[in-house]
């Protein structure tokens, strides 16, 4: 399991690791790097270490889930290894959403948004062009804020121009997002959503 957190000052890491005292049976490796004006810390725990908790938990997965819950409350998040791309817009007066996964781009109407949310929830990171599309799903998927990578915001932060998507189809916007994500000056999609 790999977790990450962003800190303004590297001296804050001891406080962020305080929760590990309750999990002393686990071994871990801690790496850090500078990311913008912050320090990115990555905590890596071998999955098999969670087997040491089988006297308390019914399975490794249950132990990992409990650990992740405590870690999340302490300001850590899973390092996302996969992502999906989401975009939504009105077409002929109807809200239409698109979700890009390994299977390609699926289109959803307002009546099938819950199916899309079920698909979306499987991914640790959701990439959008701009935050405004999140407003269409936030009521039924409030946790989306903890997973979203907003491409226009990241482009702006590195001083890149933000292209217009006006008049583009959902598929064209998703293809543009994929193309823009290849820009190596952007922070990685796996960077923590939280600010330092």
N, C-alpha and C positions, 0 to 999 in steps of 0.2 A: 504494500500500500504506500502510495506517495501522496503527501499532503504539502500544502504551501501556504505561506502568509507573507504579507508585505508590511514592513515596518519603516517608520521614518528614521529611527535611530537603532543601530544594531544592538545597543545595550538593552533594548526592550525584550530581547529573545528569551532571557531567563524567565521573565514573567509569562511569556507565551508558552513556555514549556512546563509551567507549573502543573498542568493537568496530568503530565506523564508520571508524576509521583504516585498516582493511583493505578498505574499500569507498569509497575517496576519490573514485571516479568518480561517485558518486551525490550528487545535490543533495537537500537535505531542508529541511523546515520543522518547527520545534519550537514547540509551544504548551503552556502550562501553566495549571492552575487549581487552586484549593484544593478538596479533596473531604474533608469531615470534618476529621480531624486530619492529613491527608496532602496531598501535592502530586501531582496527576495530570499526567503529561507525555504528550503525544501527538506522535509522530514520523510525519510524512507524507512519503512519497517517491513522485514521479510514476512510474507503472508503466513508462513509456517509457524512463526512465533505466536500467532493467535491460538495455536493448538495447545499452548501452555495454559490457556484459560478454560479448557474443556471441563474442568471440575466445577466451573461456575456456569458456563454457557453450553447449550445443547450442540452447537456446531461452530466450526471456524467462522462461517458466514455470520452467525448471530453475534459472536464476539467482535468481529470486524465492524458490524453495524453499530453495536453499542459504543465501541471505541470512536467510530466516525462521528456519532452523535455528540459525544463529549468534546471531541476535537473541534467540531463545528461551533459549538457553544463557546469555545475558547478562541475563536477567530481564525481557525484553519479551514482550508477547503481542499477537496481532492484535486490533484493535478489532472486536468482533463486530457485524455488521450484520443478522444474522438469528438467530432462536432457535427452539427447539422446547420444548414443555412435556411433561414426563414424570411419570407417577405409577404406582404399583404397589400392589397389595394382594391379600390372600387372599380368594377367593370360593369357597365350597363346598369348602374344603380345597386349592384350587389357586391358585398364584401367577398373577395376571393383571396385565398391564401395559398402560398406555395411553400413546400418543405422539401429540401434536397437532402437525400440520404444515399446510402450505397445503391439503392434500387432506382435512383434517378429522382426526377422532380414529380412530386404528387401535388395535385391541386385539390383544394378543399373549399366548399361553400360554407356560409355561416352556419348552416344546419349540421355540418359535419366537423366543425372546429374541435369538438371534444375528441374525435378520432385522431385529429392532428396532434392535439395536446398529448394524448397517450403515446403517440410515436415520438414526439418531441422530448417527453420526459425521460426517455431511454438514453438521452445524450447528456453528457456532463457540461457541454458548452453549446450555446446557440448563437450563431453569427447573424447579425442583421445589418442592413445598410444604415438605417437611422432608427433612433429610439421610438419614434412615433408609431411604428408598427406594433410595438409591445402593448400599447394601450388597447388594441383590439382583443388581446387575450389575457391581460393582467387580472381581470375579475375571475376568470375560471382557472388561471394558473399563476397565483401570486408569487410562487417561488422562482419565476422566470428571472427576476432581477438578480438572483444569485448565480445565474448561468450565462448572462448575455454579454457578448463582445460586440460593441457598437463600432462598426467600421468607420463611419464618417467622423466620429469623435477621435479615433486613433489616427486617421489621416490628418486631421486638424492639428493634433498634438505634435506630429512630426513635420508640420509645415507643408504638407502635400495638398494640391487642389482637390476639392470634392466635386466629382463630376455630377452633372444633372441626370436624374433618372426619369424626368418628366417625359411622358409619352411612350415609355418602354413597357413591354409586357413583363409579367412576373418572371417568366423564363429568362428574358434578357437581363433583368436586374440580378437574378441569381447568378447568371454567367458572368456578369460584370463583377459581382462580389468575389467570385472564385478567382477571376483574373487579378483583381486588386490585392487579394490576400497573398499573392506571390511576391509582393513588394517586400524586400528584405529589410527595409528601413522601419517597417511596422513592428510593434511588439508582437511576440508570438501569441497565437490564439490561447495558449495554455496559461498566459499570465493571469494572476488573480484578478477577479472582478472587483474586489474591494480596493479602495484607495488607501494609501498609507498616511 
